[in-house]
Amino acid sequence: MLSVEALTCSFGGVMAVSRVSFSVQRGELFGLIGPNGAGKTTLFNLITGLSAPTAGRLRYQGRDITGLRPHRIAGLGIARTFQNVRLFGELSALQNVMIARHVRTTSGLVGGVIGLPSARAEERETRRRALALLELVGLADRPDERARNFAYGDQRRLEIARALALEPELLLLDEPAAGMNSGEKRSLGGLIRGIRTRLGLTILLIEHHVPLVMDLCDRIAVLNFGELIALGAPANVQRDAAVIEAYLGDEV
Amino acid sequence: MATFLATYDFLLVSMVLAAVLALTLYLPLMAGQLSVASPGFYALGGYVAAILSTKVFHPAPGLYPVSLVLIEMAVAAVVSGILGIAVGLPALRLRGIFLALATIAFVQILGVVALNLDVTGGAIGIFGIPQPFGSQLQYMWLAIPLLLLSMLFVARLERTRTGRALIALREDELAAAAMGVDPTYHKVLAFTASAVLAGAVGAISAHFINTWNSRQGTFDTSVNLMAFVLVGGSRTFVGPVVGGLVLTALPEALRGVADVGGLPPWFAQFLRDGRLIIFGVLIALGTVFFPHGLITPGLLGRLGLGRRTGRV
């Protein structure tokens, strides 16, 4: 599905990501963990085209996507959420989700403005699907509320709904549980599992909350100082000496 | 009523045309781009109409056919649109204040070009542009439909896929791109739509003002348009329209106040001639106290005029 090949990204001498290679299988729930500053979000930015790699290749469904611009990558079916929620704050929840239908709709400027029957039908469909997604993440009761008025946990779920509106095949979730209380975290775990089976998604997940990652993921990759130090099933990664050292330090 | 219309015919038509011009600034702003290039396209559209009507069409004596004015508007719109794409593609790589400066430079360059070409009449410009109407007030028959159509266009646009993409870019360009919105395409699209509309307004204005030269569509116009949008409101198309109408009438109103008498002479003089100073102060105060302008979607909602955001 996605293969990362010797991917490297340096910012003025700092190696944010250094020769990282792994591949994600179709339908897999793949976890990405590591201490702060390990390069996890940089890796997400590379995959979604927000940053350009210094070296290495990215392949998605057999196609080289290295260096494509973000909207092209989104068009290929890769959607993401952001570590520090980036909703369209002034717009309503429904509008936020409707915007992400962009790549799955086709009406142009003129057709939309004069209201061609095809554009009107598409508009109704966009609305219907957006409402269904709000329902899925449990926000259907407040479609007209401005995004910035939602509680933090709800904003994170709204961001997931927006990403799903793209009808992605690969979904990248950047710390979806950050700032959630334990009850919210549990229901988030259920939501992620649900959308994965229901929509047949492949999911790449960055998460600090270890129980959630261990519980959800099929395989986990561990990054430390930009390098891949472990890769495997959760139980094996948990026992890996290099991982324990990275998290706890070697004096222990 | 008839005396009022007859007295203020020039002002009333100017107000309507200003409202349309204010919308040309609003269009790129929908996508978060502060461009003040539209006075340049306005000037260009005026020259297109002036040249076509005085040098190309050679109409019979008497009133100039309105149909020819409409053709000039279409030609001006197309020419402006093509220049809009050509200028927009490189210029819209710039962000924020750099884009604003580049578009100011564009307006200045067009002014200098117009001043030095033969076809534009150099410093004198083009005069004696034929009149399609017997009175100034009748220009309303062109100006009002143009304003209503452009308002309808923008109002509809905000509720379509393309409009949502523009608004997403304004809210967060990076997130919009990650959701599949092509930033360059949509910015150039908004910029070009603005150029097309400004060109059409220029074509009407050339006939309306009767003479066209390099003093039309200058940096002064850019400042006026910014005042219309920043004071009127930059988050709903109603803002620029009201801003254009009211602020165009404001100097006349101030002159009226000055003529009442009893004011110190220096203050009365300031009210008569300080238009640009007053606009400058309004822009400064407006951006500090009303960053989104006086008319906001929230205000329209409270007045029962807006639609719920979710219905967009």
Interface residues (C-beta under 8 A of the other chain):
Chain A: T48 L50 R69 P70 H71 A74 G75 A79 R80 F82 R86 L87 F88 G89 E90 L91 S92 A93 L94 Q95 M98 I99 A100 R101 H102 V103 T105 S107 G108 L109 G112 V113 I114 G115 A119 E122 E123 T126 P143 D144 R146 R162 A163 A165 L166
Chain B: F153 R156 L157 R159 T160 R161 T162 G163 R164 A165 I167 A168 E171 D172 L174 A175 A176 A177 A178 M179 G180 V181 D182 P183 L189 A193 R235 R308 T309 G310 R311 V312
